[in-house]
Amino acid sequence: MSTHSPDLLDYFTDCVTNVLRFERQGQSHFTIKPLSQNQLSDKIEDGWQLGDLYRVGDPDVGGWPW
């Protein structure tokens, strides 16, 4: 499944390593990486959900492309 929906991402907050993100590598290539539990655990413990982090463009999650 692919989504840009922050509301859907909220449901995966407890299993962040099941979420993959695409990172641009040059003009026409992307790499696929799982989200890092280590990088996000402090934010999640502070009450952030994945969708919230996506909405604000957190660099560990990514964000809306517009």
C-alpha positions, 0 to 999 in steps of 0.5 A: 500500500502507498499513501500520503495520508497522515491519518492512515500513518497514525495507525502505524505509530506502534510499528514504525519499522513496517513503514517504508519511505522513498528517498530521492537519489538523483533525478530519477532514482529512489531508495526504499528505507524502513523508518527507524525506531531508534530515531523516532522513539523519543518523539513517539514517547513525547506523544507524536504520531507518525501522521503528525510527524509527516504533516510537519515534514519531520526529516526522519519520516518525510512529509507531504511533497507539496 
